[in-house]
């Protein structure tokens, strides 16, 4: 959203399609999909086109016939501060943040 005034669009897609990774999972007994990857290509080309002018800051899901706007990730609240984030401070802080996040 910060770059919209400069005409720069930034979006994320969350497509569901059959890929080598999905096929590997299905071979291990995991569920998967038979939606071909070319099904999601139109979403990517649309977002790259001038027709998507004004579409920015979105997470867009596409699964079969369903097109969805998903909640973009964002900070729930600031709960940890450190003058410098290094490996040790991250190792100490992230478990607390994840624990708080999972409790909701």
C-alpha positions as CSV (number, residue, x, y, z in Angstrom):
1,X,0.0,0.0,0.0
2,X,2.9,2.3,0.7
3,X,4.0,2.2,-2.9
4,X,0.6,2.8,-4.5
5,X,1.1,6.5,-4.9
6,X,4.2,5.8,-7.0
7,X,2.2,3.5,-9.3
8,X,3.8,0.3,-7.9
9,X,1.5,-2.6,-7.2
10,X,2.4,-5.3,-4.8
11,X,0.1,-8.3,-4.4
12,X,0.4,-11.9,-3.3
13,X,-1.4,-14.9,-4.7
14,X,-2.4,-18.1,-2.8
15,X,-3.2,-20.4,-5.6
16,X,-4.2,-24.1,-5.3
17,X,-3.0,-26.2,-8.2
18,X,-1.3,-29.6,-9.0
19,X,2.4,-29.2,-8.9
20,X,5.4,-31.5,-8.5
21,X,5.3,-30.8,-4.8
22,X,1.5,-31.7,-4.6
23,X,2.2,-34.9,-6.6
24,X,5.0,-35.9,-4.2
25,X,2.6,-35.4,-1.3
26,X,-0.1,-37.4,-2.9
27,X,2.4,-40.2,-3.4
28,X,3.0,-40.2,0.4
29,X,-0.8,-40.4,0.9
30,X,-1.5,-36.7,1.6
31,X,-4.5,-35.1,0.0
32,X,-3.9,-33.0,-3.1
33,X,-5.7,-31.4,-6.0
34,X,-6.1,-32.2,-9.6
35,X,-6.5,-28.5,-10.7
36,X,-4.0,-28.0,-13.4
37,X,-1.4,-25.2,-12.8
38,X,-2.4,-23.4,-16.0
39,X,-5.7,-22.7,-14.2
40,X,-4.0,-20.1,-12.0
41,X,-1.9,-18.5,-14.7
42,X,-4.7,-16.0,-15.7
43,X,-4.6,-14.6,-12.2
44,X,-0.9,-13.8,-12.5
45,X,-1.2,-12.3,-16.0
46,X,-4.3,-10.2,-14.9
47,X,-2.3,-8.8,-11.9
48,X,0.5,-7.9,-14.3
49,X,-1.8,-6.1,-16.7
50,X,-3.1,-2.6,-16.8
51,X,-6.6,-4.0,-16.0
52,X,-5.4,-4.5,-12.4
53,X,-4.6,-0.8,-11.9
54,X,-5.5,0.0,-8.4
55,X,-5.3,-3.5,-7.1
56,X,-2.5,-3.5,-4.6
57,X,-1.8,-4.7,-1.1
58,X,-3.9,-7.8,-1.5
59,X,-3.6,-11.5,-0.9
60,X,-5.7,-13.2,-3.6
61,X,-6.7,-16.9,-3.4
62,X,-7.7,-19.0,-6.3
63,X,-8.9,-22.6,-5.9
64,X,-10.9,-24.1,-8.7
65,X,-14.0,-21.9,-9.3
66,X,-13.5,-19.9,-6.1
67,X,-11.6,-16.5,-6.2
68,X,-11.1,-15.0,-2.7
69,X,-9.5,-12.0,-1.0
70,X,-7.6,-13.2,2.0
71,X,-6.7,-11.3,5.1
72,X,-3.2,-9.9,4.5
73,X,-0.6,-10.7,7.1
74,X,0.0,-7.8,9.5
75,X,1.2,-7.1,13.0
76,X,-1.4,-7.9,15.6
77,X,0.4,-5.7,18.1
78,X,3.9,-4.7,19.1
79,X,5.0,-6.9,21.9
80,X,8.7,-7.3,21.7
81,X,11.4,-4.6,21.3
82,X,15.1,-4.8,21.0
83,X,17.6,-2.1,20.0
84,X,19.2,-4.6,17.6
85,X,17.7,-7.9,16.5
86,X,20.3,-10.6,16.3
87,X,20.1,-14.4,16.4
88,X,20.1,-14.6,20.2
89,X,17.4,-11.9,20.7
90,X,15.2,-13.5,18.0
91,X,15.7,-17.0,19.6
92,X,14.4,-15.5,22.9
93,X,11.5,-13.4,21.5
94,X,10.0,-15.5,18.8
95,X,8.8,-18.4,21.0
96,X,7.0,-15.8,23.2
97,X,5.4,-14.1,20.2
98,X,4.3,-17.4,18.7
99,X,2.8,-18.5,22.0
100,X,0.9,-15.3,22.3
101,X,-0.3,-15.6,18.7
102,X,-1.6,-19.1,19.2
103,X,-3.5,-18.2,22.3
104,X,-5.1,-15.4,20.3
